[in-house]
């Protein structure tokens, strides 16, 4: 189905279907015929087994495709290795290609009016010995999915009948090894739904003949950043005046550069027909860079423009332009802008290898590769050519610039310039501001709940230790700062405080039942309270950590990269936090914890007042610094 030149399907399938529509196809169940072709609507059938037994004589088994039970036959009851029926295929179907034949005969009966006998063989029926062909079917020679194994054999004693059973002991015994009349078979364990129809493409092999067509390239999927190379535009006048010229209607082709605001500054020296040869040359050069562009990802012309007709006549460089892999009905991302009957600008679209799930700094390095390669190509044009003023833009570039340096800087800068080291530091600085803010809120909340500074100190040291260790592991793993990492830094503080706060809560509860003989020894009191805290909440917090890690494991295999990385960060932080709590936090409580302190309403009010005083003092210090002329940097990069 995905050939460049699809071949017709098998003639026997088409002919069979036509015969069936006309009602002239022979039935499969007809004796002496297998219907001759393999395109029946239902490829599966059922072989029924009946039994006839008289006094003093062994049982004789009958194989039939008809469920009707003729006299003197009886249905076989399941059990003792008996098989009342089994599913088969009427035609070769996948791995069900082993052909078995059911033969019947009346030779060998003591009474000629007695029932006929049947046997099963992998060969043809032996007419010399009185065996006649009844029907044939197909099974699997090896085990397949949803199959069951059966055994068949023929008796070497009168009446020389055959049998099918579940296990070898239940089948007819024979001294000979497996052969044409003895062996095993694999049959479908369930019959297909009667409504299921055999597809007209079932069994089609595109390489069945001597030659095999070239497979079509897989169509593009929008997982990479679409980069536009633009010629004929010098820039954008970023005033708030809205200009309703034609470029505004083409905003989808230049989304990152125009943004729907301002007026376009055209390059009056750009002439499409004069530069058509150079445009075709740079299209081929960019499309041939496998490091930057996906195979089949070059969309140099807009939809509706024939590549093979008039362009080849305009310039020889326009021969063999790369064709994009577009789905039926899908339009090209390439575009041209026309004003007053003249082509003012043209943009070529390229599906880049930059995955949208990368971190911002990794994507920025891809942006630099694009910028460097494009500038090298533009310098190859003659001096004075308008194509030297071309540039590349992408909506994804704007997104990563906003994550790194903020929205205001993106709007105030040219999109095809590079970041300075100070601007790169602003991205990391924004993440640090979020980390410090969440840490301050967390410390204030813990101070109010624990109501003692010596209980707050182990919690604070645990949080700092866990965050530093997790960030260090992220650095060792080669992760760079991106949106997921920045958000995770703020979450790390909240998830790191849970287990150690529960441990501190257990420490406070243990103080209410402190034995009298330990009250006079502070060291023994701290150790006893710490042990009781671990014994009281240890199992609960470990179970919580284990369930959290297990819950994040499915995210590891997620196709969406941010989800996968977020799951790894949460699992890493949870593991480090529980280990740090049971080791460092426990040691700090047994050394620094208050020996005889118990939480009261008075201590709670004192802690709340201390937090409020600290907040007011911090605000006063900021106001004093501002009045003295000191500039306080903000996360957005501006100063207060």
C-alpha positions in Angstrom: 0.0 0.0 0.0 3.0 2.3 0.5 4.7 1.6 -2.8 5.6 4.5 -5.1 4.0 2.5 -7.9 1.5 0.1 -6.1 1.0 -3.2 -7.9 -2.4 -4.8 -8.3 -3.3 -7.3 -5.6 -3.3 -11.0 -6.2 -5.5 -12.0 -9.1 -6.9 -15.0 -7.3 -8.2 -12.8 -4.5 -10.0 -10.5 -6.9 -11.3 -13.4 -9.0 -12.5 -15.3 -5.9 -14.4 -12.3 -4.6 -16.0 -11.7 -8.0 -17.0 -15.4 -8.1 -18.5 -15.2 -4.7 -20.5 -12.1 -5.6 -21.9 -14.0 -8.7 -22.6 -17.0 -6.5 -20.5 -19.3 -8.7 -17.8 -20.2 -6.1 -17.8 -23.8 -4.8 -18.3 -24.3 -1.1 -15.3 -25.3 1.0 -17.3 -28.0 2.7 -18.0 -29.8 -0.6 -16.4 -33.2 -0.7 -13.3 -33.4 -2.9 -12.7 -29.6 -3.1 -11.0 -27.0 -1.1 -12.6 -24.2 -3.0 -9.5 -23.7 -5.0 -8.7 -20.2 -3.8 -7.8 -18.4 -0.6 -10.0 -15.4 -0.5 -13.2 -16.6 1.2 -14.8 -14.3 3.6 -14.1 -16.5 6.6 -10.7 -18.3 6.4 -11.5 -20.4 9.5 -13.5 -23.6 9.7 -14.3 -26.3 12.2 -13.6 -30.0 12.1 -16.1 -32.0 14.1 -15.4 -35.5 15.5 -18.0 -38.2 16.0 -17.6 -41.7 17.5 -19.3 -45.0 16.9 -18.8 -47.9 19.3 -20.4 -51.3 19.4 -20.1 -54.1 21.9 -16.8 -56.0 21.8 -15.3 -53.7 19.1 -13.0 -50.6 19.4 -14.5 -47.2 18.8 -14.3 -45.7 15.3 -14.0 -41.9 14.8 -15.4 -39.8 12.1 -14.0 -36.4 10.9 -16.5 -34.1 9.3 -16.9 -30.4 8.3 -20.7 -30.7 9.0 -22.0 -30.4 12.6 -24.9 -32.7 11.8 -24.6 -36.1 13.5 -25.7 -38.9 11.2 -26.7 -42.3 12.6 -25.1 -44.4 14.1 -22.5 -41.8 15.1 -22.6 -40.0 18.4 -21.0 -36.7 19.5 -17.7 -37.0 21.5 -17.9 -35.8 25.0 -14.9 -33.7 26.2 -12.7 -35.5 28.8 -10.3 -38.4 28.9 -8.3 -36.8 26.1 -11.3 -36.7 23.7 -11.6 -33.7 21.3 -15.2 -33.0 20.1 -14.0 -30.4 17.6 -11.1 -28.1 16.7 -10.6 -25.0 14.6 -8.6 -25.0 11.4 -7.9 -22.8 8.4 -9.4 -23.5 5.0 -6.5 -21.9 3.2 -2.9 -21.2 4.1 -3.0 -18.3 6.6 0.2 -16.9 7.9 2.1 -19.6 9.8 -0.9 -22.0 9.4 0.6 -23.6 6.3 0.8 -27.3 7.3 -1.7 -29.2 5.2 -3.5 -32.2 6.6 -5.9 -34.5 4.6 -8.9 -36.4 6.0 -9.3 -39.8 4.2 -12.2 -42.2 4.5 -12.6 -45.9 3.6 -14.8 -49.0 4.3 -12.1 -51.5 3.8 -11.2 -53.6 6.8 -14.6 -53.8 8.4 -15.9 -57.2 9.4 -19.4 -56.0 8.5 -19.7 -54.2 5.2 -22.7 -52.3 6.5 -20.8 -51.0 9.4 -19.7 -47.4 9.7 -16.9 -46.0 7.6 -13.5 -45.2 9.1 -11.5 -42.1 8.8 -7.8 -41.3 9.2 -5.6 -38.1 9.0 -2.4 -37.8 7.1 0.1 -35.2 5.8 0.2 -37.0 2.5 -2.4 -37.8 -0.1 -4.9 -40.5 0.4 -3.6 -44.0 -0.7 -6.2 -45.2 -3.2 -4.5 -48.6 -3.6 -5.4 -49.4 0.0 -9.0 -48.2 -0.3 -8.6 -44.6 1.1 -10.5 -41.8 -0.6 -10.1 -38.1 -0.2 -12.7 -36.4 1.9 -11.4 -32.9 2.7 -8.2 -31.1 3.7 -7.3 -28.1 6.0 -4.4 -26.2 7.3 -2.8 -26.0 10.7 0.5 -24.7 12.2 3.6 -26.9 12.5 4.9 -24.9 15.5 3.3 -23.2 18.4 1.7 -19.8 17.7 -0.1 -17.2 19.8 -3.5 -18.4 21.0 -3.1 -21.9 19.7 -3.4 -25.4 21.3 -1.6 -28.6 20.6 -3.3 -31.7 19.5 -2.1 -35.2 18.5 -3.2 -37.5 15.7 -2.4 -41.2 14.9 -3.7 -44.2 13.0 -4.2 -47.7 14.5 -2.2 -50.6 13.1 -5.0 -53.0 14.0 -8.4 -53.5 12.5 -10.4 -51.4 11.8 -7.3 -49.2 11.1 -9.1 -46.0 12.2 -7.5 -42.7 13.1 -8.0 -40.5 16.1 -7.3 -36.9 17.4 -6.6 -36.4 21.1 -5.3 -33.9 23.6 -2.3 -35.9 24.9 -0.1 -38.7 23.5 -1.3 -41.4 26.0 -4.8 -40.9 24.9 -4.0 -41.4 21.2 -3.5 -44.7 19.4 -0.3 -46.3 20.4 2.2 -47.0 17.6 5.7 -48.3 17.6 6.7 -46.1 14.7 8.0 -42.6 15.2 6.1 -39.5 14.0 5.3 -39.8 10.3 2.6 -39.1 7.7 -0.1 -40.8 9.8 1.1 -39.9 13.3 2.3 -36.6 14.8 1.0 -33.4 16.3 -0.6 -30.1 15.1 -1.3 -26.6 16.4 -4.8 -25.2 15.9 -6.4 -21.9 16.8 -7.7 -21.9 20.3 -10.6 -19.6 19.5 -12.7 -19.3 16.4 -12.7 -15.9 14.7 -15.9 -13.8 14.9 -18.3 -14.7 12.1 -18.5 -11.0 11.2 -14.8 -10.8 10.6 -13.9 -10.7 6.9 -10.7 -11.4 5.2 -9.2 -8.2 3.9 -8.6 -7.9 0.2 -4.9 -7.1 1.0 -4.5 -10.2 3.2 -1.5 -12.2 2.0 -0.4 -9.5 -0.4 3.4 -9.5 -0.9 4.8 -6.5 -2.7 8.0 -8.3 -3.4 6.4 -11.5 -4.6 7.6 -11.1 -8.1 11.2 -10.9 -9.3 11.4 -7.2 -8.5 10.4 -5.2 -5.4 9.3 -1.6 -5.7 11.0 1.2 -3.8 9.1 1.9 -0.6 7.7 5.3 0.0 9.3 7.6 2.6 7.4 7.9 5.8 5.4 11.1 5.9 6.6 13.8 8.3 5.1 14.1 11.7 5.1 17.5 13.5 7.6 16.6 16.2 10.5 18.8 15.1 10.8 22.6 15.0 9.8 24.1 11.6 12.6 26.6 10.6 11.9 29.2 8.0 14.6 30.8 5.8 13.3 34.2 4.7 14.5 36.5 1.9 13.1 39.9 0.9 12.4 41.2 4.5 14.8 43.5 6.3 13.0 43.6 9.6 9.9 44.7 11.4 9.0 48.1 12.7 7.8 47.1 16.2 5.5 49.9 16.9 2.0 49.2 18.2 0.5 50.4 14.9 -1.2 47.5 13.2 -0.6 47.4 9.5 -3.1 45.4 7.5 -0.9 44.6 4.5 -0.6 41.2 2.9 2.2 40.0 5.3 -0.3 40.2 8.2 -2.4 37.5 6.4 0.7 35.4 6.1 1.6 35.5 9.8 1.5 31.7 9.9 4.6 31.5 7.7 6.7 33.9 9.9 5.1 33.4 13.4 8.2 34.0 15.5 9.4 37.1 13.7 6.2 39.1 13.1 4.0 38.1 16.0 1.1 39.9 14.3 2.3 43.3 15.5 4.2 46.1 13.8 4.9 46.8 10.1 7.2 44.9 7.8 10.3 46.6 6.3 10.7 45.1 2.8 14.0 44.7 0.9 13.5 46.7 -2.2 16.5 45.1 -3.9 15.0 41.6 -3.7 14.0 40.2 -7.1 12.7 36.7 -7.1 13.3 35.9 -10.8 16.8 37.4 -10.8 17.8 35.3 -7.8 15.9 32.2 -8.7 19.1 30.2 -9.4 20.7 31.1 -6.0 17.4 30.4 -4.2 17.3 26.9 -5.7 21.0 26.4 -4.8 20.6 27.3 -1.2 17.4 25.2 -1.0 19.4 22.1 -2.1 22.3 23.0 0.3 20.1 23.3 3.4 18.0 20.2 2.5 21.2 18.2 2.1 22.4 18.9 5.6 21.2 15.8 7.4 22.4 17.2 10.8 19.8 20.0 10.6 17.0 18.8 8.3 15.0 15.6 8.4 14.9 13.5 5.2 12.1 14.9 3.0 11.7 17.9 5.3 12.5 20.6 2.8 9.5 22.6 1.6 11.1 25.2 -0.6 7.9 26.3 -2.5 4.4 26.9 -1.4 1.6 24.5 -2.3 0.3 24.9 -5.8 3.6 25.8 -7.4 4.9 23.0 -9.6 8.6 22.2 -9.1 9.1 20.2 -12.3 7.4 22.5 -14.8 8.5 26.1 -15.2 11.3 26.3 -12.6 13.5 24.0 -14.6 13.1 26.3 -17.5 14.1 29.4 -15.6 17.4 28.1 -14.3 19.3 24.8 -14.5 20.0 24.9 -10.7 16.3 24.4 -10.2 16.4 20.8 -11.6 15.9 18.0 -9.1 14.7 20.2 -6.2 14.0 18.2 -3.1 10.4 17.0 -2.8 8.7 17.3 0.6 7.0 14.3 2.2 3.5 15.6 2.6 0.3 13.7 3.4 -2.6 13.8 0.9 -4.2 17.2 1.3 -1.4 18.6 3.4 -0.1 22.1 2.4 3.5 23.2 2.2 4.8 25.6 4.9 6.7 27.5 2.3 5.2 30.9 1.3 5.6 34.0 -0.8 4.3 37.5 -0.2 2.9 39.5 -3.0 2.2 43.3 -3.0 1.2 45.5 -5.9 1.7 42.6 -8.3 5.3 41.9 -7.2 6.8 39.1 -5.1 8.1 41.0 -2.1 9.5 38.1 -0.1 9.8 34.3 0.0 10.2 31.9 2.9 11.4 28.3 2.6 10.3 25.9 5.4 12.5 23.0 6.7 11.5 20.3 9.2 14.5 20.4 11.5 16.0 17.6 13.5 15.5 19.7 16.7 13.1 17.8 18.9 10.7 20.1 20.6 11.1 18.3 23.9 14.8 19.3 24.3 15.9 21.6 27.1 16.2 25.3 26.3 20.0 25.4 26.3 20.2 22.2 24.1 17.8 23.8 21.7 19.8 27.0 21.7 22.9 25.1 20.6 20.8 23.8 17.7 19.8 27.4 16.9 23.5 28.3 16.8 24.2 25.5 14.3 21.4 26.7 12.1 22.7 30.3 12.3 26.3 29.3 11.6 25.4 27.1 8.6 23.1 29.7 7.1 25.6 32.5 7.4 28.2 30.3 5.7 25.8 29.8 2.8 24.8 33.4 2.5 28.5 34.5 2.2 28.8 32.4 -0.9 26.4 34.7 -2.8 27.9 37.6 -4.9 28.5 40.9 -3.3 25.5 43.1 -3.5 23.0 40.2 -3.7 19.8 40.7 -1.8 20.0 37.1 -0.6 23.0 38.0 1.7 20.4 39.8 3.9 18.4 36.6 4.4 17.8 35.1 7.8 16.3 32.1 9.6 13.5 32.2 12.1 11.4 29.7 14.0 8.5 29.8 16.5 10.5 27.3 18.7 13.5 29.7 18.9 11.2 32.4 20.4 9.9 29.9 23.0 13.4 28.9 24.2 14.5 32.6 24.2 11.6 33.4 26.4 12.5 30.6 28.8 16.1 31.8 29.0 16.0 35.6 29.0 12.3 36.6 29.3 9.6 38.0 27.1 10.7 41.6 27.1 14.2 40.7 25.8 12.7 38.6 23.0 10.5 41.5 21.8 13.3 44.0 22.0 16.0 42.0 20.2 16.5 40.7 16.6 15.5 37.1 16.5 18.5 36.1 14.5 21.1 37.3 17.0 22.9 35.3 19.6 22.7 35.3 23.4 25.3 36.9 25.5 26.8 35.1 28.5 24.9 37.5 30.8 21.6 36.6 29.1 22.3 32.9 29.5 22.9 33.5 33.2 19.6 35.2 33.5 17.8 32.0 32.7 19.6 30.2 35.5 19.1 33.2 37.8 15.3 33.0 37.3 15.3 29.3 38.4 17.4 30.2 41.5 14.9 32.9 42.4 12.1 30.4 42.3 14.1 28.0 44.4 14.9 30.7 47.0 11.3 31.8 47.2 10.0 28.3 47.7 12.7 27.6 50.3 11.8 30.8 52.3 8.1 29.9 52.3 8.9 26.3 53.4 11.2 27.4 56.2 8.5 29.9 57.5 5.9 27.1 57.5 8.1 24.6 59.2 9.1 27.2 61.9 5.5 27.7 62.8 4.7 24.0 62.9 7.7 22.9 64.9 7.8 26.0 67.1 11.5 25.5 68.0 14.7 26.6 66.3 16.6 23.4 67.1 13.9 21.4 65.3 13.9 23.8 62.4 17.7 23.5 61.9 17.7 19.7 61.0 14.8 20.3 58.6 16.6 23.2 56.9 19.9 21.3 56.6 18.1 18.3 55.2 16.3 20.4 52.6 19.5 22.1 51.5 21.4 18.8 51.4 18.8 17.0 49.3 18.4 19.8 46.8 22.2 20.1 46.4 22.7 16.4 46.0 19.8 16.1 43.4 21.2 19.1 41.4 24.6 17.6 41.5 23.3 14.3 40.1 21.4 16.2 37.4 24.7 17.9 36.5 26.6 14.6 36.4 23.9 13.1 34.2 24.5 15.9 31.6 21.1 17.6 32.0 21.0 21.2 31.1 18.7 23.9 32.5 15.3 23.9 30.7 11.7 24.4 31.5 11.3 21.0 33.2 14.4 21.4 35.3 13.5 25.0 36.3 10.0 23.9 37.5 11.5 20.9 39.2 13.8 23.0 41.3 10.8 24.7 43.0 9.1 21.3 43.5 12.2 19.8 45.0 11.9 21.9 48.1 8.3 20.9 48.8 8.9 17.2 48.2 12.1 17.2 50.2 10.6 18.5 53.4 7.8 15.9 53.8 9.7 13.0 55.3 11.9 15.0 57.6 8.9 17.0 58.9 7.1 13.8 59.7 10.2 12.6 61.6 10.3 15.8 63.6 6.6 15.4 64.3 7.3 11.9 65.7 10.1 13.4 67.8 7.6 15.9 69.4 5.1 13.2 70.0 7.7 10.9 71.7 8.5 13.8 74.1 5.0 13.5 75.6 5.8 9.9 76.8 9.4 10.5 77.9 10.4 8.0 80.8 11.2 9.7 84.1 14.6 8.0 84.4 15.7 9.6 81.1 14.5 13.2 81.9 17.7 14.0 83.8 20.1 13.0 81.0 19.6 15.2 77.9 21.7 13.0 75.6 19.8 9.9 76.5 16.5 11.8 76.1 17.4 12.9 72.6 18.4 9.5 71.5 15.4 7.8 73.0 13.0 10.3 71.4 14.8 9.9 68.0 14.5 6.1 68.2 10.8 6.3 69.1 10.2 8.8 66.2 11.8 6.4 63.7 9.9 3.5 65.2 6.6 5.5 65.1 6.7 7.0 61.5 9.6 5.2 59.9 7.5 2.5 58.2 4.9 5.1 57.0 7.4 7.4 55.4 9.4 4.5 53.7 6.1 3.1 52.4 5.2 6.5 51.1 8.6 6.9 49.3 8.4 3.4 47.7 4.9 4.0 46.4 5.9 7.4 45.0 8.9 5.9 43.2 6.8 3.1 41.8 4.2 5.6 40.6 6.8 7.5 38.6 8.3 4.5 36.9 5.7 4.5 34.0 6.8 8.0 33.2 10.3 6.8 32.4 9.0 5.2 29.2 6.8 8.1 28.2 7.3 9.3 24.6 6.8 12.9 25.6 10.3 13.9 26.8 9.2 16.5 29.5 7.0 13.9 31.2 9.8 11.3 31.1 12.4 13.7 32.6 9.9 15.0 35.2 9.3 11.4 36.3 13.0 10.8 36.7 13.5 13.9 38.7 10.6 13.1 41.1 11.9 9.5 41.6 15.4 10.7 42.1 14.4 13.4 44.6 12.1 11.0 46.5 14.9 8.4 46.9 17.5 10.9 48.0 15.0 12.5 50.4 14.1 9.3 52.2 17.7 8.2 52.5 18.8 11.6 53.8 15.9 11.7 56.3 16.7 8.3 57.8 20.4 9.0 58.0 21.4 12.7 58.3 18.1 14.0 59.8 18.0 11.2 62.4 21.6 11.9 63.4 21.0 15.7 63.7 17.9 15.1 65.9 19.8 12.8 68.2 22.6 15.4 68.6 20.9 18.8 68.3 17.3 18.1 69.2 15.8 19.7 72.3 15.8 17.1 75.1 12.8 18.1 77.1 10.8 20.4 74.8 7.1 19.9 74.1 4.9 21.9 71.8 2.5 24.3 73.5 0.2 27.1 72.5 2.7 29.6 73.8 5.5 28.2 71.7 3.3 28.3 68.6 2.5 32.0 69.1 6.2 32.8 69.7 7.1 31.0 66.5 4.4 32.8 64.5 5.6 36.2 65.9 9.2 35.4 65.1 8.3 34.6 61.4 6.3 37.8 61.1 9.1 39.8 62.6 11.6 38.2 60.2 9.4 39.0 57.2 9.0 42.7 58.3 12.7 43.0 58.9 13.5 41.6 55.5 11.1 44.1 53.9 12.6 47.0 55.8 16.1 46.0 54.7 14.9 45.9 51.0 13.4 49.4 51.4 16.6 50.7 53.0 18.7 49.3 50.1 16.4 50.9 47.5 16.6 54.3 49.2 20.3 54.1 49.3 20.4 53.6 45.6 21.1 49.9 45.6 19.5 48.0 42.6 17.9 44.7 43.4 17.8 42.4 40.4 14.5 40.6 39.6 13.9 37.2 38.0 12.8 38.9 34.7 16.2 40.5 34.4 15.1 44.0 35.3 16.0 45.8 38.5 13.9 47.1 41.3 
